[in-house]
Amino acid sequence: MSIGRKLGSALMLALVVVTAGCGSDSGAQAPAVKAATRVFKLPDGEVTIPADPRRVVATGYAVPVLIEAGAPLAGISSWKRGLPMMDAKARAAYDKLPKVAGETAAETNYEAIANAKPDLIVIGVPAPVLADIDLKRLRSIAPVVTIGPTIPSAWRELSQRQAEAAGALEGFDAVKAAYDAKAAELKQKYEKVLPQLKLAHVGAYGQVDKGAFHREFNGSWGTNIANDIGADYYGQVKVKGGGSKDVSEYPSIEELPTALGEADAITYSVAADGKPLPAVQYVLDSELWKQLPAVKAGKAYAIRYTEAATYGQALLALDALDTSLAPLAAK
């Protein structure tokens, strides 16, 4: 080979090397490394999700859970019902996050969810409501985990599963530990009085238009946190209807004396500001209520935050219970 040809070959080789180097510096990327995944089990099967999610979209009951746990949220549904139970830090996070759905599943904004570029979507709505969501469309955006409420007391296990899916168990466990410690403290405080009482609870979901009130038993919205400190609500539903209907029922207002007449003490749900909700006020205004032995004895107690469905919210409920039931511990 001539010296000229050798020089030309060398120059061409140098040009190729320099061009490759310039391409790299100008933004050319190496082939993407596939993110690690894991298999997450659900009641109706399995779903493959990121091992370490980085952009999570949450809806329904998963919203307050994952905010509390410090999950890497990229978007959430509106959750106005839970605002009175959020502390300042959680409220600031809630206000800042993009809202990709409304208060109901039917108000899901698929375009907004896609724009959030999630690598995981956690749906926290009841199973019957899933019919209002286009799950196939959501799954085309990112893996979907559906973990919604069942019976009221199941929020403990369900919230843990939601946090686990979102890779936020460390934050979740910290809040749970605080709740467990407070519950144990109050259980000891009331151990000489609460377990001995035959309790009844009037809930917030009465059907006033039908002349019915909401009676809740152990494990229901208004009772499950009180159960953790030793409270026992006597009786059970006449006919179990699944979900919350396994632990609560709607007797006629005329049945007040029969339903609550044996109670040593009665608790009833009120709003976060302490005011009775319409379904409860309906009961309180009844002459039959005023004649109940527990009411006449001055042992009817208003309870706030009975809709708590996260450990952070449940801490508020424990404080509210302690405030309302304090007269019992003093006796």
N, C-alpha and C positions, 0 to 999 in steps of 0.2 A: 504494500500500500504506500502511495506517495506521501511526502510530508504534508502537502496541501490537504489531501483527503483525511489524513489523521487529524490535522488541526480542525478541519470542518466537523468531523465526528465529535471531537472534544467539545467544540463550541455548542453543538446541538444538544449534547448530554448536559452541559452546564445550563442551557436554556430551559430544558425540561425540569431540572432540579429547582432552579430559581422560580419558574412558573408554579410548580407544585407548592413551594414554600409560600409564595404570595397568595395562592388560593387559600391556604390554610389560615394565613393571617387575616384574610378578608372575610372570614366567617364560615368557611366550609367546615362541616362537623363530621366527626366519626360516626359510624352507624350507631343508632340509639341502643342502649342496653335495656332489655325488657325488664320492667319493674317486677320485683318479687311479689308473688301472690299467695293466698291461703284459701282454704275451703272453709266457708262459714255455714254451719248447720242451722236450718230453719225447720219449723214444725212440718212444713210441706215439701221439704227437700233440702238441697244444698246450692250455694252460690259461690263462685270464685270472686274474691275481692282483693284489693291491694293489701299486702302484708303491713304496710305503713302508709295509710291514707294521708294525702296532703291537702286535698280540697274536697270537703264534705258538704253536701247539701242535706239539710234536715227539715222534716215537716212534722206537724202535729205534736204529739207528746214527746217526740225526740228532741224538739227545739230546746226546752228548758234544761233537759238532761245534758245535752251536749254543750250548751253554753256553760253550765255549772262545771262540767268536767274539763273545760278548756280544750275541746276538740278543735281541729283546724277547719273551721267552718268557712265556706265560700258563699253560702246563701241559706236562707231559712224561710219557712212560711210565717205568715203573721200569727201571733199567739197572744192576742190582747187579753184573753181570759186569765192568763198567768201573770200579767204585769203587776198586780197588787202583791204578788208573792216573790217578786224579784228584788234582790238587794241592789245597791247602787252600781256595783261592778257588773252584775249580770244585766241590769237594765241598760247600761252604757254599751255593752256588747250587742245586746238585742237591737238597740236603736241604730247602731252603726252598720250592721249586716244588711246586705241587699235582701229584699223580700221577693221571693220567687213564687209565692203562692199566697192565697188569702186565708181566711179563717176556716174555710171548708175545703175538702179534697177537690170538689168540682171547680174550685178557683185556682187550680194549678196552672202556672204559666210555663209551658214547655220551652218556649224560646228563651225566657229568662234563665231557666235552669241550664240550658245548653250554653248560654253566654257566660255562665258562672264557671264553666269548664271543670266540673267536678270529676273526681276519680272514684267517688262513691256517693250513693244517694241512700239515705236512711229514712224510710217512711214510717211514721209513728201514728197511724190512724187505725181505728177498729176494722177488723176483717170485713164486715159488711160494707164498709165505706170504700173499700178498694175498688169496687165496681165503678166508682166515679172517677177513677184514675186510669189513664192509658199507660199501663205498665210496659207494654211492648215498646212504646215510644220512649219511655224513660230508659229502658234497658239499652236502647240504641245510643243513648248518651253516655251512660256509665253503669257499672254493676249496681243493682238495687237490692237493698235489704229491707224487708217489711217486718216490723216488730211493733204491733199496736196493742192497745189495752184489751184485757179480757175481763176478769173479775177485778173490782177496784183495788184489792190488796196486792195484786200481782205487779203493781208498779215497781216493786223492789227488784224482782228478777228481770223484768222487761227493761228497766232503765240500765241495769248492769249489762245486759246483752247489747243494748244500743251503744253504750260506751265502749264495750269490747269491740264491736264492729268498727267503730270510728277510731280505734287505737288510742282511747283516752281513759283507760282504766286507772292510771295513776291518780289523775285528778278526781275521778269518781270515788276511788277508795278513800281518799282523804276526807271527802264530804260525808261518806257513809260512816267512817270511823267517828266523826264528830257527832253524828246522829246517834249511833249506838251508845256512845258514852253518856249522852244526855238522857236517852231513854232509860238506861240502866240506873242513872241517878234518880230519875223521877219514879221509877218502879220501886226503888227502895224507900223513897219518901212517902209513897202512898200504899205501901205493902200491908199496912194494918187496917186499911179502910176500903180501898177499891175492890179487891177480890171478894170481899164479903157482901158487896152491894149487888142487888138485882137491877141492872141498868136497862134503859130504853133510849132510843134516839129518834128524833124527828129530823128528816133530811130536807134538802132544799129543792127536790124535784117533784113535789106534790102536784097532782092534777086538779087544780082548783076548779077549773071549768066543769069537772066531773064530780066535784064534791068529795075528792079523795085526798089523803095526805100521804106523805112518804115516810114509811117506817123502815129503819135500817137495823140490821142485825150484825153480829160479828163479821169482820172482814169487808164491810162496806165502806163507802167514801167517808162517812162521818164517824166511823167507829174503829177503822183498822189501826190508826196511829194510837188511839186510846188503848187498844188491845195490847200494844207494846209496853204499856206502863201498868198493866194489870187489870184493866177494865174488862168486864164481862157483860155483854148485852144478851139478855135471855131470849129464848124462843128461836124460831126459824121460819122461813117462808113456807106457805102452805103448798105452793106448787112452784118448783124451780123452772125458770124459763131461759136459763143460759145467761152468761155474763153477769151484769149487776143484778139481774132478776133472780140469781141464785142466793143473793144475800140481802135483798130488800124487796118490799112490796108496797102496794097502794090501797090500803083499806079505806072504806068509806069513813067520812068524818064522824058518822054516828057510831062507829066502832071504837072510838077513842077510849071509852071506859074499859072495854074488853081488851083492847090491844095494849094499853099502857097502865092499866089499873093496878097491876102487881108490882110495878117498878118502885124501888126504894128511892131512886133518883132518875132524872131524865135530862139528857143533853139534847141540844138542838143547834142546827147549823145557822150561822149568820155570815154576812158578807165581811170582807176585810176591814171595813170601817165599823163593824159591830152591829150594823143594822140588820134586822131580820129580812130575808128575802120574801117576796109575795107568798110563796107556797108555805113558808113557815109562819108568816104573820096571820095567814088564814087560820092556822091551828091556834095560835096564841089568842086570837080574838074570839074563839069559840067558848061558849059557856061550859061545854063539856070539859075543855082543857082546865079551866079554873077549878073544876071540882075534883080533879085527879088527886089522889092522896099525896103523891110526891110534890105536886105544885103547891098544894095547901100547906105542906110542911116546909116550903121554901127551898126545895131541892131540885130546882130546874136551872140548868146552867147553859148559857150561850157559848158556843164554840166557834172560833174563827179558823180559817184556813183548812176547812175540811175537804177541799178539793186538791190538797197537796198530792203531787205525784212524782216528786223527786226528793232526794234526801235533804237538799237545801231547803226546799219548801216545807218538808216535814219537820225540820228544826223549828221553823216558825210555828207550826202546829203544836209542837211540844210546849213551847213557851206559852202559847195561847191556852192550852189545856191546863198548864200549871197555874196560870192566872185565874182561870175560871173555877178550877176545882180546889183552890187554896183553902176555902172555908172547910172542906172535908178533912184536910190534914190538920187543921187547927182544933178539931173536935176530939 
